[in-house]
Amino acid sequence: DIRKGPDVNAERTGESLTFGQQFQIDEIYQSPDTRNYFRLSDGRGWVFDRSVVKGAMTQLVAPIGDDFSKFKKAAKEARPSVCMRCWGLWHYNDCDDVLRPAYGGSASSTSAAELTAEAFEALLSDTLRPVQEATIFAVVDVFDFGLAKELVRKPQIRVRIIANKIDLLPKDTSMPRLKGWVAREAQLAGLDKIKIMDVFPEGLKPVSALLETKGIPEEHYVVGAANAGKSSFLNRLTLRKRRGVGRVLSEDQSGFVVSVLPGTTLRPIAMKFQQTNTKLIDMPGLLVPGSLAERMTLEDLKEIIPQKKGSIRLTFHMDEGRTLLLGALARLDFVSGRPFQFTVFVSEKLKIHRTRIEKASRVCREWVGDKLTPPMDERRYPDLLPWKPTRFELTGCGWDESCVDVVFPGLGWVAITGCGDCVVEAHAPEGVEISIREPLMPYEAKWTGVKYRGFPGWYKIKGR
């Protein structure tokens, strides 16, 4: 059907093109929805090149004869300009450090001022301030929990929490326990003052069903911490192929740009849900202070962010005077107490080593960039010094249940299991805010023990 304007939802003129009909055009317009719109030379209106027919994206029109090269050239010229940062993330999953939020650059420059944590918070505040009727989906990363504090100031808006990246957890993870843990963490984050409508740990199906419900607000804001997976979630929800490095051709990538870089999304981006008037707005992620991710290069970020199912879960037997090195980025000392077990939940690419506390500094200096990574470049290690210790006095709950998680923001966590009292000391670069929390997976110690092989401190898991 011919439209009156370059939009698939524009008013129809009442006329249609028949199968096999040839026509001439005066203008080509490439819309943000990735369709190409053509204005007919006879003035009847606009047509577009593809649409969903019976559930599948179908090509509707195509150039013929010698005009094919002209069509391609015109379509290329109609593409919008892309900045250097977006182009690098889209095609190479990389960008200059000066273009990274809260990393490098001078705060006096305009571009750097727009990439600070304060600028991201101000943008979220300014966007939500005039909103009166909307639903907010707060996306949280179960590996690095973080929520937008700005939500506390909007008690009239309904909030639904989406627990993301649960596919990286073991298959036998209890969903009711996970749902209760997310709700408790949200309360500790200050969201007990607003109305949390629900928690969705199961993924897309309940969210999609909610968006199809009649009588709900037409605007839905997706907020959360940087790297929580908001853009990836929206791409899956709207059945769009993400923009970024991968096997999908560039011209078929119609979704949001996705990368390991915290703060990939810089401005609110709106997208319609299916063929309805429901609008989803992807908000820039808030930069959580005190995270290791702010100190890492893009090469190192690819190593510390869990990206595959079955991320590392290893349980180490720890006695007094031993320490656990998490790459050359952090360590956890067992200072005093009866033997305990440390269960590590980190990226599958992070290298772990158990050694004596007095040897830890020397081992890091000698093995960084090789046997201990990240950082991948040994020259980066001095920039991460000095490490600041944080001491915790703990009481175990028994050998069947961990008592706390020691959280290294941006890296992962270590669950502590054992009997009696103990003292542990966590070390990380200065500025990284290490904390403890209620354990997310308290029963993993007895299923993930380590068998040591060869040089003390190295291990094998399931024959590997």
Residue pairs with C-beta under 8 A, 6 or more apart in sequence:
1 12
1 13
1 15
1 16
2 12
2 13
2 15
2 16
2 17
2 40
2 44
2 45
2 46
2 47
3 10
3 11
3 12
3 13
3 45
3 46
3 47
3 48
4 10
4 11
4 12
4 13
4 45
4 46
5 11
5 45
5 46
6 29
6 31
6 37
6 39
6 46
6 48
7 31
7 37
8 33
8 35
8 48
8 51
10 46
13 44
13 45
15 44
15 45
17 23
17 47
17 61
22 64
23 40
23 41
23 42
23 47
24 40
24 41
24 42
25 38
25 39
25 40
25 41
26 39
26 40
26 41
27 38
27 39
28 36
28 37
28 38
28 71
28 74
28 75
28 78
29 36
29 37
29 38
29 39
29 46
29 78
30 36
30 37
30 75
30 78
30 79
30 80
31 37
33 254
34 254
35 48
35 49
35 50
35 51
36 48
36 49
36 75
36 78
37 46
37 47
37 48
37 49
38 46
38 47
38 48
38 49
38 61
39 45
39 46
40 46
40 47
47 60
47 61
48 60
48 61
49 59
49 60
49 61
49 62
50 57
50 58
50 59
50 60
51 57
51 58
51 60
52 58
63 70
63 71
82 90
84 95
84 96
84 99
85 95
85 96
85 99
86 257
88 94
88 95
88 96
89 95
89 244
89 257
89 259
89 261
89 264
90 243
90 244
90 245
90 250
90 253
90 257
91 245
91 250
92 245
93 244
93 245
93 259
93 260
93 298
93 302
94 298
95 261
95 298
97 103
97 104
97 105
97 297
98 104
98 105
98 111
98 112
99 105
99 111
99 115
100 115
100 261
100 263
100 298
101 115
101 116
101 117
101 120
101 226
101 262
101 263
101 266
101 287
102 115
102 116
102 117
102 262
102 263
102 287
102 294
103 294
103 295
105 111
105 112
105 115
106 112
107 113
107 116
113 119
114 266
115 263
115 266
116 287
117 286
117 287
117 289
120 226
120 263
120 284
120 285
120 286
120 287
121 150
121 286
123 267
123 268
123 284
124 148
124 150
124 223
124 283
124 284
124 286
125 150
127 221
127 268
127 281
127 283
128 136
128 150
128 154
128 157
128 221
131 154
131 157
131 219
131 221
132 156
133 217
133 219
134 157
134 217
134 219
134 220
134 221
135 157
135 158
135 159
135 160
135 197
135 216
135 217
135 219
135 220
135 221
136 151
136 154
136 157
136 158
136 159
136 160
136 220
136 221
136 222
136 223
137 159
137 160
137 161
137 162
137 207
137 220
137 221
137 222
137 223
138 147
138 148
138 151
138 159
138 160
138 161
138 162
138 186
138 191
138 223
138 224
139 162
139 164
139 222
139 223
139 224
139 228
139 229
139 230
139 233
140 146
140 147
140 161
140 162
140 163
140 164
140 182
140 185
140 186
140 224
140 225
140 228
141 164
141 165
141 224
141 225
141 227
141 228
141 229
142 163
142 164
142 165
142 166
142 168
142 169
142 178
142 182
142 440
143 165
143 168
143 306
143 311
143 345
143 412
143 413
144 225
144 227
144 228
144 288
144 291
144 409
144 410
145 182
145 185
145 189
145 437
146 189
146 224
146 225
146 228
146 286
146 288
147 161
147 186
147 189
147 190
147 191
147 224
147 225
148 223
148 224
148 225
148 286
149 189
149 190
149 286
150 223
150 286
151 157
151 159
151 191
151 194
151 223
152 190
152 191
152 193
152 194
154 194
155 193
155 194
155 195
157 194
158 195
158 197
159 191
159 194
159 195
159 196
159 197
160 196
160 197
160 198
160 199
160 200
160 207
160 210
161 182
161 183
161 186
161 196
161 198
161 199
161 200
162 199
162 200
162 207
162 233
163 178
163 179
163 182
163 199
163 200
163 201
164 224
164 228
164 229
164 230
164 232
164 233
165 229
165 306
166 173
166 178
166 201
166 203
167 203
167 309
168 306
168 307
168 308
168 309
168 310
168 311
169 178
169 441
170 310
170 313
170 441
170 444
173 441
175 201
175 202
178 201
178 440
179 199
179 201
181 438
181 440
182 199
182 201
183 196
183 199
184 438
185 437
185 438
186 192
186 196
186 199
188 437
198 206
200 206
200 207
204 233
204 236
204 237
207 237
208 237
210 216
211 220
211 237
211 273
211 276
211 278
212 276
216 278
218 277
218 278
218 279
219 279
219 281
220 273
220 278
220 279
220 280
220 281
221 281
221 283
222 230
222 233
222 234
222 280
222 281
222 282
222 283
223 230
223 283
223 285
223 286
224 230
224 285
224 286
225 285
225 286
225 287
225 288
226 262
226 263
226 284
226 285
226 286
226 287
226 288
226 293
227 260
227 261
227 262
227 285
227 293
227 305
228 285
230 265
230 282
230 283
230 285
231 242
231 255
231 256
231 257
231 258
231 264
231 265
231 282
232 242
232 256
232 258
234 240
234 255
234 256
234 271
234 280
234 282
235 241
235 242
235 255
235 256
235 258
237 273
237 280
238 255
238 271
238 272
238 273
238 274
238 280
240 254
240 255
240 256
240 271
241 248
241 252
241 253
241 254
241 255
242 248
242 253
242 255
242 256
242 257
242 258
243 253
243 255
243 256
243 257
243 258
244 253
244 257
244 258
244 259
256 265
256 269
256 271
256 282
257 264
257 265
258 264
260 298
260 301
260 302
260 305
260 307
261 298
261 301
262 285
262 287
262 291
262 293
262 294
262 301
263 284
263 285
263 287
264 285
265 282
265 283
265 284
265 285
266 284
267 284
268 281
268 282
268 283
268 284
269 281
269 282
270 279
270 280
270 281
270 282
271 279
271 280
271 281
271 282
272 278
272 279
272 280
273 279
273 280
287 294
288 409
289 433
290 409
290 431
290 432
290 433
291 409
291 410
291 432
291 433
292 304
292 329
292 330
292 408
292 409
292 410
292 411
292 428
292 429
292 432
293 301
293 304
293 305
293 409
293 410
294 410
295 383
295 384
295 429
295 431
295 432
296 304
296 374
296 375
296 410
297 375
297 376
297 377
297 380
299 374
299 376
299 377
300 374
300 375
300 376
300 380
302 349
303 327
303 347
303 349
303 350
303 373
303 374
303 376
304 327
304 329
304 346
304 347
304 349
304 350
304 374
304 410
304 411
304 412
305 347
306 346
306 347
306 348
306 412
307 347
307 348
308 348
310 348
311 345
311 346
311 347
311 348
312 344
312 345
312 346
312 347
312 348
312 350
312 352
313 343
313 344
313 345
313 444
313 448
314 343
314 344
314 352
314 448
314 450
314 459
314 461
315 341
315 342
315 343
315 344
315 417
315 444
315 445
315 446
315 448
315 449
315 450
316 324
316 341
316 342
316 343
316 344
316 354
316 450
316 459
317 339
317 341
317 449
317 450
318 324
318 334
318 339
318 340
318 341
318 342
318 354
319 334
319 339
320 334
320 335
320 336
320 337
320 339
321 334
321 356
321 357
321 358
322 333
322 334
322 354
322 355
322 356
322 357
323 331
323 332
323 333
323 334
323 354
323 355
323 356
323 357
323 360
324 331
324 332
324 342
324 344
324 352
324 353
324 354
324 414
325 331
325 352
325 353
325 354
325 355
325 360
325 363
325 364
325 372
326 332
326 344
326 346
326 350
326 352
326 408
326 411
326 412
327 350
327 351
327 352
327 372
327 373
327 374
327 375
328 364
328 367
328 368
328 369
328 372
328 373
328 374
328 375
328 381
328 384
329 374
329 375
329 384
329 408
329 411
329 428
329 429
330 387
330 408
330 411
330 426
330 427
330 428
330 429
330 432
330 434
331 360
331 364
331 387
331 426
331 427
332 342
332 406
332 414
332 424
332 425
332 426
332 427
333 357
333 360
333 389
333 424
333 425
333 426
333 427
334 340
334 342
334 422
334 424
335 357
335 391
335 422
335 423
335 424
335 425
336 422
336 423
337 418
337 420
337 421
337 422
337 423
338 418
338 419
338 420
338 422
339 418
340 396
340 416
340 417
340 418
340 422
341 399
341 416
341 417
341 418
341 445
342 414
342 415
342 416
342 417
343 402
343 414
343 415
343 417
343 441
343 444
343 445
343 448
344 352
344 412
344 414
345 412
345 413
345 414
345 415
345 441
346 352
346 411
346 412
347 412
349 373
350 373
350 374
350 411
350 412
351 371
351 372
351 373
352 459
353 363
353 367
353 371
353 372
353 457
353 458
354 456
354 457
354 459
355 363
355 456
355 457
363 372
364 372
364 381
365 381
368 375
368 378
368 381
369 375
369 376
369 377
369 378
369 381
370 378
375 381
375 384
384 429
385 429
386 429
386 430
387 427
387 428
387 429
387 430
388 427
388 428
388 429
388 430
388 431
388 432
389 425
389 426
389 427
390 425
390 426
390 427
390 428
390 434
391 423
391 424
391 425
392 404
392 406
392 423
392 424
392 425
392 426
392 436
393 421
393 422
393 423
394 403
394 404
394 416
394 421
394 422
394 423
394 424
394 436
395 403
395 420
395 421
395 422
396 403
396 416
396 417
396 418
396 419
396 420
396 421
396 422
397 403
397 417
397 442
398 418
398 419
399 417
399 418
399 419
399 445
399 446
400 443
400 446
401 417
401 439
401 442
401 443
402 415
402 416
402 417
402 439
402 441
402 442
402 443
402 444
402 445
403 416
403 417
403 418
403 439
404 415
404 416
404 436
404 437
404 438
404 439
405 413
405 414
405 415
405 416
405 436
405 437
405 438
405 439
405 440
406 413
406 414
406 415
406 416
406 424
406 426
406 434
406 435
406 436
407 413
407 434
407 435
407 436
407 437
408 414
408 426
408 428
408 432
408 434
409 432
409 433
409 434
409 435
410 432
413 437
413 440
415 439
415 440
415 441
415 442
415 444
415 445
416 422
416 424
417 442
417 445
426 434
428 434
448 461
450 459
450 461
451 459
451 460
451 461
452 458
452 459
452 460
453 459
453 460
